[in-house]
Amino acid sequence: MLFVYELHEAETMSSGFNTDVRVGDRVFHVQTEDRGPNRPVIDTTVYQNGRVVHRRNSNYKHFAESAEFNPEDLRGRVEEQHRCVIEDLRSGAVSGNGSATAVAEAEPPAASPPGIQLQLLNPESWLTAGTVSLSLEILSRGDQRPQSKALVEALIEGSLDETRHRGTTDSQGHVQIRFPMPKLGKGGLALVIQAKAEHGADELRYVMRSNPKPSPQESSS
């Protein structure tokens, strides 16, 4: 019996919201992200012209370890924090460093992209004939510009050999990472891809689930 491994977005994988908010004649970008199971923190950052002017985070470690944990409630927490920061921003009640006027008095600096976005371009054909072949793209979250010279690492979490395989993006923000499929362990398996660039970092995590595929002899019988 052969097995075909399919990728499914991990239920506890980081989720997030991005909203542009106008306050007077200024536009702020509000970004809220769940940092994922390895770092159970909900992080909200407010940018103006690419500069961080306010940050708020909340740790949900106790919730993550409790019997009441579920992905739907976690996403609700992420959305609620995102909404609260937007409301505080509009009302002038934002207080990241003890100053309610931190955002209103922010000077408009030179623009820089607020974080990066990592994307797997071939989720349906990432594994062929025992070889992992990842086609990846990295863009800035703010203006969707390609991010060159970003370092990308990939591994099969839960395999017997969790070797990290690396690559660097080209001028178009693209990179190909290929490596032989390692021997797999008996526990949960996940394809983990991490990227670091000048303006931030991002991570993709996919649960690997096996579907039995009939061998040629079985399918012909």
Backbone bond lengths (Angstrom), bond angles and torsions (degrees), N, CA, C in turn:
res aa  C-N    CA-C-N  psi(-1)  N-CA   C-N-CA  omega(-1)  CA-C   N-CA-C  phi
1 M - - - 1.455 - - 1.528 109.31 -
2 L 1.316 116.91 127.98 1.444 122.11 176.25 1.519 109.50 -94.38
3 F 1.331 116.12 156.72 1.453 120.60 179.64 1.519 109.97 -125.18
4 V 1.305 116.16 135.01 1.453 122.26 175.12 1.526 107.50 -108.85
5 Y 1.334 116.42 125.77 1.462 120.14 -178.10 1.520 109.92 -94.88
6 E 1.336 114.92 125.68 1.452 121.45 178.42 1.526 109.02 -106.44
7 L 1.331 115.06 150.43 1.456 120.45 179.48 1.521 109.82 -98.46
8 H 1.320 114.97 135.46 1.461 121.52 176.20 1.516 107.52 -132.20
9 E 1.328 117.61 133.21 1.454 119.75 178.36 1.520 109.27 -58.79
10 A 1.333 114.77 129.98 1.465 119.40 -178.27 1.516 110.22 -62.52
11 E 1.339 116.67 137.01 1.458 120.77 -177.52 1.516 112.20 -64.20
12 T 1.356 116.45 -27.94 1.456 119.78 179.64 1.515 111.43 -99.79
13 M 1.326 116.61 11.12 1.450 120.14 178.76 1.518 109.68 -66.09
14 S 1.329 115.00 152.71 1.446 119.53 -177.71 1.517 111.60 -57.37
15 S 1.328 115.42 136.43 1.451 122.23 174.84 1.511 107.06 -122.46
16 G 1.330 117.39 164.43 1.447 117.10 -177.27 1.509 113.03 -166.08
17 F 1.341 114.01 171.85 1.450 122.60 179.64 1.521 108.48 -136.04
18 N 1.333 116.09 144.33 1.456 122.65 177.59 1.524 108.38 -131.31
19 T 1.330 116.44 126.67 1.463 120.98 -178.00 1.522 109.77 -140.06
20 D 1.333 116.28 135.28 1.464 121.67 171.17 1.519 108.07 -92.46
21 V 1.334 116.38 128.62 1.464 122.47 -176.26 1.525 109.18 -122.80
22 R 1.329 116.23 127.54 1.457 120.92 177.14 1.525 109.47 -96.37
23 V 1.335 116.06 126.48 1.459 122.84 175.81 1.522 106.39 -124.90
24 G 1.312 116.57 106.50 1.465 119.66 -174.19 1.518 109.84 65.96
25 D 1.334 116.32 -124.91 1.464 120.15 179.29 1.525 112.26 -100.75
26 R 1.328 116.77 14.30 1.462 120.50 -178.88 1.527 110.76 -115.75
27 V 1.332 114.62 148.32 1.464 120.94 179.11 1.522 108.50 -116.65
28 F 1.324 115.27 129.02 1.458 121.42 178.80 1.522 109.46 -115.66
29 H 1.321 115.55 146.13 1.460 120.84 176.20 1.529 107.76 -106.02
30 V 1.332 116.21 121.27 1.468 121.98 -179.99 1.520 108.28 -106.26
31 Q 1.310 115.81 122.58 1.469 121.83 -177.86 1.525 109.32 -124.84
32 T 1.327 116.20 121.59 1.463 121.81 178.23 1.512 109.22 -120.45
33 E 1.337 116.15 130.15 1.459 121.13 -177.06 1.519 110.88 -136.25
34 D 1.319 115.06 144.02 1.461 122.07 167.38 1.516 106.20 -89.74
35 R 1.316 117.55 122.03 1.463 121.30 -174.86 1.525 113.79 -75.16
36 G 1.325 118.23 -6.48 1.453 119.76 173.26 1.511 113.76 98.62
37 P 1.351 116.73 175.56 1.467 121.35 -172.08 1.523 114.27 -64.77
38 N 1.330 118.22 -27.05 1.456 120.03 -179.89 1.524 112.60 -78.99
39 R 1.329 116.30 -16.24 1.464 121.35 178.13 1.520 107.73 -145.89
40 P 1.330 117.69 82.98 1.474 121.66 -172.84 1.527 112.73 -71.70
41 V 1.314 115.52 75.32 1.457 121.54 -178.96 1.522 108.93 -135.18
42 I 1.327 116.55 136.29 1.463 121.87 171.12 1.525 106.70 -97.75
43 D 1.324 116.73 119.12 1.457 122.00 -171.48 1.527 109.68 -118.81
44 T 1.326 116.81 123.83 1.456 122.17 176.50 1.524 108.96 -115.27
45 T 1.337 116.40 129.84 1.454 122.26 179.49 1.526 109.42 -126.72
46 V 1.325 115.73 135.41 1.461 121.48 176.64 1.520 108.29 -108.71
47 Y 1.346 115.28 126.72 1.462 121.39 179.48 1.523 110.49 -113.55
48 Q 1.325 114.87 145.85 1.456 120.68 167.27 1.526 106.93 -131.15
49 N 1.333 115.21 118.77 1.465 120.85 -176.36 1.529 111.77 52.89
50 G 1.335 116.02 36.38 1.455 120.83 176.59 1.511 114.78 87.38
51 R 1.326 118.16 -8.01 1.466 121.93 -178.75 1.520 110.42 -96.39
52 V 1.330 116.88 136.75 1.468 121.46 177.30 1.521 108.72 -74.23
53 V 1.338 115.78 121.03 1.466 120.25 179.69 1.525 112.31 -115.70
54 H 1.322 117.33 -10.15 1.463 120.02 177.93 1.529 108.55 -162.56
55 R 1.326 116.14 143.84 1.464 120.63 177.27 1.519 109.15 -143.23
56 R 1.326 114.36 141.20 1.464 120.68 177.71 1.521 107.83 -140.34
57 N 1.328 117.81 134.33 1.464 119.69 177.12 1.512 110.46 -140.37
58 S 1.322 114.82 154.43 1.462 121.67 178.52 1.527 109.10 -139.22
59 N 1.313 115.49 135.25 1.454 122.23 -178.73 1.534 109.53 -90.79
60 Y 1.338 116.60 131.16 1.468 119.54 179.52 1.538 111.26 -119.72
61 K 1.329 115.66 33.52 1.466 120.40 -178.99 1.529 111.65 -58.35
62 H 1.329 116.68 -45.40 1.465 119.70 -178.15 1.529 110.69 -64.36
63 F 1.324 116.75 -39.33 1.459 120.27 177.63 1.524 110.73 -65.68
64 A 1.347 116.94 -42.04 1.463 121.31 -178.90 1.523 112.07 -62.98
65 E 1.343 116.71 -31.66 1.461 121.31 -177.63 1.529 113.01 -92.52
66 S 1.328 116.44 -2.34 1.458 119.28 -177.46 1.524 111.72 -88.68
67 A 1.328 115.63 162.88 1.468 120.71 178.81 1.522 111.51 -70.68
68 E 1.333 117.60 -17.28 1.468 121.55 -178.87 1.523 113.07 -83.22
69 F 1.337 117.31 -4.80 1.468 119.12 -175.62 1.522 111.60 -63.68
70 N 1.320 116.14 136.90 1.460 121.80 169.59 1.518 108.36 -155.60
71 P 1.339 117.72 150.53 1.474 121.76 -174.85 1.521 113.76 -60.07
72 E 1.342 117.11 -33.66 1.461 119.75 -178.29 1.532 111.12 -65.63
73 D 1.338 117.03 -43.81 1.459 119.88 178.79 1.521 111.45 -67.08
74 L 1.345 116.59 -35.25 1.460 119.77 178.10 1.523 110.27 -64.13
75 R 1.323 116.11 -45.35 1.467 118.89 178.29 1.537 110.80 -61.73
76 G 1.331 116.15 -35.49 1.457 119.50 176.72 1.517 111.94 -63.20
77 R 1.337 116.94 -37.53 1.464 120.87 178.10 1.527 110.68 -66.08
78 V 1.341 115.57 -41.49 1.464 120.07 178.73 1.527 110.23 -61.76
79 E 1.335 115.79 -46.14 1.455 120.42 -179.09 1.520 111.40 -65.12
80 E 1.331 118.01 -39.25 1.459 121.92 -179.04 1.525 110.96 -65.23
81 Q 1.336 117.81 -43.50 1.466 120.18 178.70 1.528 110.36 -64.31
82 H 1.344 116.21 -40.85 1.467 120.67 178.17 1.528 110.32 -59.58
83 R 1.325 116.44 -45.18 1.464 121.23 -179.00 1.529 111.21 -65.45
84 C 1.331 117.30 -41.54 1.456 120.78 -178.86 1.527 112.01 -63.76
85 V 1.331 116.84 -40.29 1.462 119.83 179.32 1.529 110.00 -65.77
86 I 1.330 116.95 -40.53 1.467 120.17 177.99 1.526 110.12 -61.66
87 E 1.337 117.28 -44.10 1.456 120.59 179.36 1.530 111.41 -63.72
88 D 1.345 116.51 -41.33 1.465 119.89 178.05 1.526 111.44 -66.27
89 L 1.306 115.74 -35.46 1.459 120.48 178.71 1.529 110.63 -64.58
90 R 1.313 116.47 -44.71 1.469 121.16 -178.80 1.533 112.26 -69.20
91 S 1.342 116.02 -32.25 1.462 119.49 -178.37 1.523 112.86 -87.72
92 G 1.333 116.84 -10.27 1.456 120.35 -177.65 1.504 113.63 84.44
93 A 1.333 117.56 10.66 1.465 121.55 -177.22 1.514 113.57 -93.32
94 V 1.319 118.65 8.54 1.460 121.12 178.80 1.523 109.03 -60.93
95 S 1.342 116.49 131.60 1.470 120.37 -177.50 1.514 109.33 -142.11
96 G 1.313 116.38 75.34 1.458 119.91 -179.35 1.507 113.04 -79.20
97 N 1.351 117.69 -44.16 1.463 121.37 -177.27 1.527 111.39 -117.14
98 G 1.348 114.54 30.72 1.452 118.31 179.76 1.516 112.96 84.49
99 S 1.319 118.46 4.85 1.458 121.53 -179.71 1.512 109.62 -121.32
100 A 1.329 116.67 116.67 1.459 120.08 -179.08 1.513 111.71 -71.01
101 T 1.351 117.37 -13.33 1.460 120.43 -177.97 1.514 111.76 -105.40
102 A 1.324 117.43 15.87 1.469 120.53 -176.70 1.511 111.48 -59.43
103 V 1.329 117.34 -40.29 1.460 119.90 -179.13 1.516 111.26 -76.03
104 A 1.322 116.91 -45.23 1.456 120.12 -175.58 1.521 112.13 -61.97
105 E 1.333 117.92 -29.88 1.449 121.06 -176.36 1.518 113.23 -97.18
106 A 1.318 117.44 5.21 1.465 119.87 -177.16 1.513 110.45 -65.51
107 E 1.323 116.03 133.51 1.458 120.96 176.98 1.517 109.70 -80.11
108 P 1.331 118.45 142.10 1.465 120.32 178.77 1.525 111.43 -77.51
109 P 1.356 119.26 100.89 1.459 122.33 -179.21 1.517 110.75 -85.27
110 A 1.335 114.29 -176.96 1.467 119.44 175.35 1.517 109.06 -62.97
111 A 1.335 116.98 139.12 1.459 121.56 -175.73 1.511 111.60 -71.83
112 S 1.324 115.60 144.18 1.452 122.14 173.05 1.523 107.50 -147.42
113 P 1.323 119.09 146.42 1.463 121.70 -175.02 1.525 112.29 -62.83
114 P 1.353 119.20 132.38 1.460 122.35 179.77 1.524 111.95 -82.33
115 G 1.311 117.52 78.08 1.454 120.69 177.98 1.515 113.29 90.26
116 I 1.331 114.79 174.10 1.460 120.80 -177.93 1.523 110.45 -124.99
117 Q 1.314 115.09 162.43 1.460 122.33 -179.92 1.517 109.11 -127.79
118 L 1.314 116.78 119.33 1.464 123.68 -179.95 1.517 109.45 -98.46
119 Q 1.331 116.79 133.39 1.462 120.37 -177.82 1.524 110.43 -136.08
120 L 1.336 116.22 134.22 1.462 122.78 172.46 1.521 108.05 -88.98
121 L 1.335 116.92 118.50 1.461 121.38 -173.45 1.523 113.40 -86.05
122 N 1.326 117.70 -16.98 1.469 119.72 -177.10 1.534 112.18 -128.16
123 P 1.337 118.55 59.75 1.467 120.35 -178.28 1.521 113.82 -65.43
124 E 1.347 118.05 -18.72 1.460 120.89 -179.03 1.524 112.49 -91.33
125 S 1.320 117.97 -16.04 1.477 120.10 -175.01 1.523 112.08 -132.02
126 W 1.327 116.68 31.47 1.461 120.88 -175.32 1.525 113.11 -75.67
127 L 1.337 117.30 -19.72 1.463 121.60 -178.20 1.519 109.36 -126.63
128 T 1.351 116.37 118.28 1.451 121.46 -178.80 1.524 109.57 -139.85
129 A 1.323 115.74 125.22 1.472 121.59 176.41 1.523 112.24 51.26
130 G 1.311 116.02 43.54 1.463 120.44 176.11 1.519 115.03 77.06
131 T 1.322 118.03 9.91 1.463 122.01 179.92 1.520 110.07 -119.21
132 V 1.324 115.90 128.94 1.461 121.58 174.95 1.526 107.33 -84.18
133 S 1.318 116.52 124.99 1.464 122.15 179.90 1.522 107.89 -131.37
134 L 1.322 116.50 107.75 1.458 122.56 -174.86 1.522 110.51 -107.05
135 S 1.316 115.73 123.52 1.458 121.76 174.60 1.520 106.97 -104.00
136 L 1.331 116.88 115.50 1.459 121.50 -169.66 1.526 111.97 -123.90
137 E 1.321 114.69 151.96 1.465 121.35 178.22 1.515 108.54 -136.64
138 I 1.337 116.18 138.38 1.459 121.48 177.66 1.523 108.64 -125.80
139 L 1.347 114.86 124.85 1.457 122.15 178.68 1.520 109.03 -125.78
140 S 1.320 116.64 157.49 1.462 119.67 172.07 1.525 108.31 -74.98
141 R 1.321 117.23 143.99 1.458 120.94 -178.85 1.527 111.84 -70.71
142 G 1.323 116.51 -30.99 1.447 119.17 -175.48 1.515 114.17 -72.30
143 D 1.332 117.12 -56.24 1.464 120.69 -174.56 1.518 113.63 -117.00
144 Q 1.356 117.24 6.06 1.459 122.45 177.10 1.526 112.73 61.27
145 R 1.311 117.75 29.68 1.459 120.92 176.99 1.532 109.97 -82.33
146 P 1.341 117.66 143.92 1.469 120.60 177.44 1.524 110.84 -60.57
147 Q 1.322 115.92 140.84 1.459 121.73 178.90 1.524 109.62 -106.34
148 S 1.325 116.60 106.49 1.462 120.82 -179.84 1.521 110.59 -86.86
149 K 1.322 115.99 159.24 1.465 123.92 176.86 1.528 112.73 61.16
150 A 1.331 116.94 24.87 1.464 120.11 175.11 1.529 109.25 -83.34
151 L 1.304 116.97 139.17 1.463 122.23 179.31 1.522 109.19 -88.02
152 V 1.328 116.30 128.13 1.467 121.50 -178.89 1.526 108.77 -123.61
153 E 1.318 116.84 135.95 1.453 122.98 178.01 1.517 109.76 -127.10
154 A 1.330 116.61 143.61 1.463 121.27 179.13 1.519 109.40 -137.71
155 L 1.327 116.30 146.06 1.454 121.58 176.43 1.517 109.33 -155.04
156 I 1.332 115.42 161.11 1.459 121.88 172.95 1.523 107.16 -98.83
157 E 1.304 116.51 103.48 1.454 121.32 -179.33 1.523 109.61 -73.61
158 G 1.329 116.53 130.51 1.454 121.17 -177.89 1.508 113.23 98.39
159 S 1.354 117.38 -4.52 1.462 120.50 176.20 1.525 109.29 -79.08
160 L 1.325 116.13 168.10 1.461 120.10 179.58 1.519 111.43 -71.80
161 D 1.319 116.83 -22.37 1.458 121.66 179.04 1.533 108.17 -130.66
162 E 1.337 116.21 96.11 1.458 120.41 -176.56 1.531 111.19 -86.33
163 T 1.323 115.30 55.15 1.460 120.65 179.06 1.528 109.74 -69.86
164 R 1.326 116.41 138.60 1.459 121.76 175.94 1.524 109.50 -91.00
165 H 1.310 115.45 130.45 1.458 121.58 179.39 1.523 108.13 -110.90
166 R 1.328 116.89 132.34 1.457 121.45 -168.26 1.525 112.83 -117.99
167 G 1.318 113.94 156.92 1.452 121.88 174.83 1.516 109.51 -158.59
168 T 1.327 117.03 165.39 1.463 122.88 179.95 1.518 109.35 -127.03
169 T 1.322 117.25 135.47 1.457 120.70 -176.52 1.528 111.60 -71.37
170 D 1.343 114.94 150.82 1.455 121.01 177.72 1.529 110.01 -88.96
171 S 1.322 116.25 -168.83 1.461 120.88 -176.24 1.530 112.74 -65.13
172 Q 1.335 117.24 -19.38 1.460 121.48 178.20 1.528 112.60 -94.02
173 G 1.327 116.32 4.77 1.460 120.41 -179.05 1.515 113.73 77.93
174 H 1.343 117.34 17.97 1.459 121.77 -176.77 1.530 110.92 -107.67
175 V 1.317 114.68 151.48 1.466 121.09 174.49 1.522 108.90 -154.63
176 Q 1.319 115.86 144.82 1.461 122.70 175.49 1.529 107.87 -112.58
177 I 1.312 116.40 130.10 1.473 121.39 176.05 1.516 107.86 -123.16
178 R 1.324 115.84 123.89 1.468 120.97 -179.14 1.528 109.57 -128.40
179 F 1.343 115.61 140.70 1.457 120.29 175.77 1.523 108.81 -163.01
180 P 1.332 117.37 154.52 1.471 119.90 178.68 1.521 110.76 -65.77
181 M 1.313 115.37 142.52 1.462 119.56 176.62 1.532 108.71 -63.63
182 P 1.337 118.72 121.78 1.465 120.00 -178.10 1.526 111.69 -74.90
183 K 1.335 115.35 168.51 1.456 119.75 174.34 1.521 108.39 -67.83
184 L 1.320 114.96 136.58 1.452 119.98 -171.65 1.521 112.10 -97.90
185 G 1.318 115.91 145.66 1.449 121.07 176.35 1.517 110.95 -82.98
186 K 1.312 116.21 -174.88 1.462 121.27 -176.56 1.524 112.22 -93.49
187 G 1.330 117.63 -13.29 1.456 120.33 -177.74 1.517 112.15 -85.87
188 G 1.338 115.42 -163.98 1.452 120.36 178.79 1.515 111.48 -67.01
189 L 1.309 115.93 140.98 1.457 122.27 -178.49 1.518 109.68 -116.00
190 A 1.335 115.62 145.77 1.456 119.70 178.21 1.523 109.39 -151.02
191 L 1.318 115.30 141.36 1.457 121.28 170.31 1.524 106.79 -89.35
192 V 1.331 116.43 120.73 1.461 122.03 -177.51 1.526 108.78 -116.78
193 I 1.328 116.36 126.81 1.463 122.05 179.42 1.520 107.54 -125.88
194 Q 1.329 116.74 127.25 1.456 121.74 -178.30 1.521 109.62 -125.16
195 A 1.327 116.21 142.46 1.460 121.23 -178.67 1.520 109.83 -133.31
196 K 1.342 115.68 141.57 1.458 122.07 175.78 1.522 108.27 -131.94
197 A 1.328 115.63 131.50 1.455 121.65 178.49 1.520 108.55 -135.53
198 E 1.310 115.14 -179.67 1.466 119.74 -176.71 1.523 111.78 -61.01
199 H 1.337 116.27 -32.96 1.458 119.70 -172.72 1.523 113.90 -106.62
200 G 1.328 118.24 13.12 1.451 117.67 176.98 1.514 112.75 152.49
201 A 1.326 115.01 -169.93 1.458 122.22 -178.80 1.520 109.18 -141.68
202 D 1.334 115.50 158.89 1.458 120.37 178.09 1.520 108.25 -152.06
203 E 1.316 116.52 160.10 1.461 121.93 -178.90 1.514 110.30 -142.44
204 L 1.332 116.25 140.01 1.452 122.64 170.94 1.520 107.70 -116.35
205 R 1.327 115.92 139.19 1.466 120.74 178.40 1.521 108.12 -136.16
206 Y 1.330 116.37 121.95 1.461 121.80 -179.60 1.527 109.69 -120.55
207 V 1.327 115.76 129.12 1.461 120.56 172.83 1.528 108.71 -72.87
208 M 1.331 117.14 134.21 1.463 122.23 178.63 1.525 108.89 -98.67
209 R 1.314 115.97 121.09 1.465 120.90 178.36 1.513 108.14 -121.57
210 S 1.327 115.94 135.04 1.466 120.93 -176.32 1.516 111.13 -94.52
211 N 1.319 115.26 137.55 1.455 122.83 173.17 1.521 108.32 -118.19
212 P 1.332 118.50 125.76 1.468 119.36 179.83 1.518 111.46 -65.10
213 K 1.335 115.25 137.06 1.459 121.31 178.72 1.529 107.73 -121.26
214 P 1.317 118.28 125.52 1.460 119.48 -178.76 1.524 112.05 -59.56
215 S 1.329 115.13 140.35 1.469 119.13 175.19 1.527 108.72 -73.04
216 P 1.345 119.00 164.91 1.462 121.56 179.06 1.513 112.88 -53.93
217 Q 1.362 117.34 -38.49 1.453 119.94 -179.03 1.523 111.25 -68.32
218 E 1.349 116.32 -39.46 1.461 120.18 -179.55 1.520 110.63 -68.58
219 S 1.329 116.94 -39.46 1.454 119.20 -176.20 1.516 111.87 -72.81
220 S 1.340 117.36 -22.25 1.480 120.32 -179.44 1.514 112.56 -90.80
221 S 1.356 116.91 -11.33 1.466 120.14 -178.18 1.507 110.99 -86.31
